[in-house]
């Protein structure tokens, strides 16, 4: 196995590989010598892990095709480095702007004010022929900072991306108030292509843009009272004490047979009542230290909500610290998103611990181990 292969395996497998591993991978991708899909996609996902190589990455841009530059461009973007902008503009001009949801999560590290001028012309492409799902994901992550894009987002209502568009409008809030009537139409089943979970998302967005909770309480509350449509729970959680009339059905759903329903009900119950006592055990029961990243299980979401609860969830702190100290990354996500998924989980664990027990949200440094072989892979740990 070559040094590059060993280094690439290490950065995919371990959260805190020796710095030499990232150095080998970054240099190979920048030099475009003996590189591979795995190496490219490791650098693409790395973010702050390769911050010490930012100058090398920036200096290597523009010497290859837009396609070969993409990993380096996204690596810079993931650090929030503005030197990614000219390359992203070239991608946009060549109709090759990064177009997956994972890419959106990387691009969100850049300031909205700087990247929006690049994004807006891409959004203006015909939404009937061009899915804007990734860009809408990006706008949703930016939230209120996406306000200059409202007129472009409106064009996605009535398309296959309607649900994502409503999410963006709700995240933007009052600057999207001009969309209130259209959102109300979706919330009441009158919007183009209405159906499924549209009414709940639309009702929530309607509340966010005009500040009147009546429609959201009616639509989302009806879904929760039915006992079968738990997707109303996150919206009731956002409404908090305004949703007090729905406390009883929410409390019942904390005993649901579905794990996602239980944790969303626990979240909504705590947000509505301010009482964490019944919610914490429900959430803690879903935090499995052996979780491998299976998206069917709400482990990361349970950790996030425990972090929101803060100090009253102190019983979760020892388990969260133990999970954060684990050396191996989540193994379930495929390689194209494994590092991103694991970084997101580590960030969620760290932020939760900082809110629950301030000063404890840092993983211990890995033990110093000489070069050893684990399952045939040469691994060196940093101090």
Secondary structure, DSSP 8 states (H G I E B T S, - for coil): --HHHHHHHHHHHBTTB-HHHHHHHHHHHHHTSS--HHHHHHHHHHGGGGGGGHHHHHHHTTSS-HHHHHHHHHHHHHTT-GGGHHHHHHHHHTT----SHHHHHHHTTS-HHHHHHHHHHHHTS-TTTS--HHHHHHHHHHGGGGGGGHHHHHTTTTSTTHHHHHHHHHHHGGGGGGGHHHHHHHHTT-STT--TTHHHHHHHHHHHHH---HHHHHHHHHHHHTTS-GGGHHHHHHHGGGGGGGHHHHHHHTT-SSHHHHHHHHHHHHHHH---HHHHHHHHTT--TT----TTS-HHHHHHHHHHHGGGGGGGHHHHHHHHT--B--SSS-HHHHHHHHHHHHHHHHHHHHHHSTT--S--------SEEETTEEE-B--
